């Protein structure tokens, strides 16, 4: 009889030990990495989950605008200096805007260790719509400002109209980039390489 009691007691201890292990497993306080997910909130917006801040969209637009501005100004300067008409000057400015817009992204992505071939795909996905919207808007503004396309490089009208065109393009393109990033597209595809 005493032997039976001892077996029952041993069985009870085994059960408590297993129960203790199970309840210890339920306590996730030891898993400090679970608490670290708060740091991923910002990244969630990059991948199409969660709200995208205007600051994030503005930063993406500014990146795009930098490349566009370099190409656009260079194209306008070359076309104006060579005495080209409005159409060829604008065409050159647009081609160079895309070239420099893509180049900035390519440089950053390749520097992050991506192969040049893969980087081209990333740049196309990240910048195409953004640059397209920007070019339509800023060239449209330049055409709309009387005398802007006929102005010379030394004229305040030329530079004033160009600066105004970039400002309008920035304001129009920022919501587009915000919408794209919120869906995991546009500059969202570049953020994983930062």
C-alpha positions in Angstrom: 0.0 0.0 0.0 2.8 2.3 0.8 4.4 1.5 -2.6 1.2 2.6 -4.4 1.2 5.9 -2.5 4.8 6.5 -3.5 4.0 5.8 -7.2 1.0 8.2 -7.0 3.2 10.8 -5.4 5.9 10.4 -8.1 3.2 10.6 -10.8 1.9 13.9 -9.3 5.5 15.3 -9.2 6.0 14.4 -12.9 2.7 16.1 -13.8 3.7 19.2 -11.9 7.1 19.4 -13.6 5.5 19.1 -17.0 2.9 21.7 -16.1 5.6 24.0 -14.8 7.5 23.7 -18.1 4.4 24.4 -20.0 3.5 27.5 -17.9 7.1 28.7 -18.3 6.7 28.4 -22.0 3.6 30.6 -21.8 5.7 33.4 -20.2 7.2 35.2 -23.2 8.8 37.9 -21.1 12.1 36.1 -21.7 11.8 36.6 -25.4 13.2 40.1 -25.6 13.2 40.0 -29.4 9.4 40.0 -29.4 9.4 43.4 -27.8 11.9 44.6 -30.5 9.2 44.4 -33.2 8.3 48.0 -32.3 11.3 49.0 -34.2 9.8 47.4 -37.3 6.7 49.7 -37.3 8.5 52.1 -39.6 9.5 49.4 -42.0 6.0 48.0 -42.2 5.0 51.1 -44.1 7.8 50.5 -46.6 6.3 47.1 -47.5 2.7 48.1 -47.9 1.5 47.5 -44.3 0.4 50.4 -42.2 0.3 54.1 -42.7 2.9 55.9 -44.8 4.0 59.3 -43.4 4.1 62.4 -45.5 7.7 62.8 -44.4 8.6 59.4 -45.9 6.8 60.3 -49.2 8.5 63.7 -49.3 11.9 62.1 -48.8 11.2 59.7 -51.7 10.0 62.6 -53.9 13.0 64.7 -53.0 15.3 61.8 -54.0 13.5 61.6 -57.3 13.4 65.3 -57.8 17.2 65.6 -57.3 17.9 63.3 -60.2 15.2 64.9 -62.4 16.4 68.4 -61.6 20.0 67.5 -62.6 18.8 66.1 -65.9 16.2 68.7 -66.5 18.6 71.7 -65.9 21.3 70.1 -67.9 19.0 69.4 -70.8 17.5 73.0 -70.7 21.0 74.5 -70.4 22.4 72.4 -73.4 19.3 73.1 -75.5 19.2 76.8 -74.7 23.0 77.2 -75.2 22.8 75.5 -78.6 19.8 77.6 -79.6 17.5 74.6 -80.0 13.7 75.0 -80.2 11.3 74.1 -77.4 10.6 70.5 -78.6 14.2 69.2 -78.9 15.3 71.1 -75.7 12.4 69.6 -73.8 13.0 66.1 -75.2 16.6 66.2 -74.2 15.7 67.5 -70.7 13.2 64.6 -70.2 15.7 62.0 -71.4 18.4 63.3 -69.1 15.9 63.6 -66.2 15.0 59.9 -66.5 18.7 59.0 -66.9 19.8 60.9 -63.8 16.7 59.9 -61.8 17.4 56.2 -62.4 21.2 56.7 -61.9 20.8 57.9 -58.3 18.8 54.9 -57.4 21.1 52.5 -59.3 24.1 53.9 -57.5 22.5 53.5 -54.1 21.3 49.9 -54.8 24.5 48.7 -56.4 26.5 50.2 -53.4 24.2 48.1 -51.2 25.6 44.9 -52.9 22.9 44.2 -55.6 24.2 43.2 -59.0 23.9 45.9 -61.7 21.3 43.8 -63.7 19.1 43.4 -60.6 19.6 47.0 -59.7 18.2 48.1 -63.0 15.0 46.3 -62.2 14.8 47.9 -58.8 15.4 51.4 -60.2 12.7 50.9 -62.9 10.2 49.7 -60.3 11.1 52.5 -57.9 11.2 55.5 -60.1 9.3 55.1 -63.3 5.9 56.4 -62.3 7.4 59.1 -60.0 9.7 60.5 -62.7 6.9 60.3 -65.3 4.5 62.3 -63.1 7.3 64.8 -62.2 8.2 65.3 -65.8 4.7 65.8 -67.0 4.0 68.4 -64.3 7.2 70.4 -64.5 7.4 70.5 -68.3 3.7 71.4 -68.4 4.4 74.3 -66.0 7.4 75.5 -68.1 5.2 75.5 -71.2 2.4 77.3 -69.3 4.7 80.2 -68.1 4.7 82.7 -70.9 8.2 83.2 -72.4 9.9 80.6 -70.1 11.0 78.3 -72.8 12.3 81.2 -75.0 14.2 82.8 -72.1 18.0 82.6 -72.1 20.2 81.2 -69.3 21.0 84.6 -68.0 17.3 85.5 -67.6 15.7 85.4 -64.2 12.5 84.3 -65.9 14.1 81.0 -67.0 15.4 80.1 -63.6 12.3 81.4 -61.8 10.0 79.4 -64.0 12.2 76.3 -63.6 12.2 76.6 -59.8 8.5 77.1 -59.8 8.0 74.1 -62.1 10.0 71.9 -59.7 8.0 73.1 -56.7 4.7 72.3 -58.3 6.0 68.9 -59.5 7.2 68.1 -55.9 3.7 68.9 -54.5 1.9 66.8 -57.1 4.3 63.9 -57.0 4.5 63.5 -53.2 1.0 62.2 -52.8 1.7 59.8 -55.7 4.8 58.4 -53.9 2.8 58.2 -50.7 0.2 56.1 -52.4 2.8 53.9 -54.1 4.9 53.3 -50.9 1.7 52.4 -49.0 1.1 49.6 -51.5 4.7 48.3 -51.3 5.5 49.9 -54.7 7.6 52.8 -55.9 10.3 53.7 -53.5 9.2 51.0 -51.1 11.2 48.5 -53.2 14.4 50.5 -52.5 14.0 50.8 -48.7 15.1 47.2 -48.1 18.6 48.1 -49.5 19.1 51.1 -47.1 
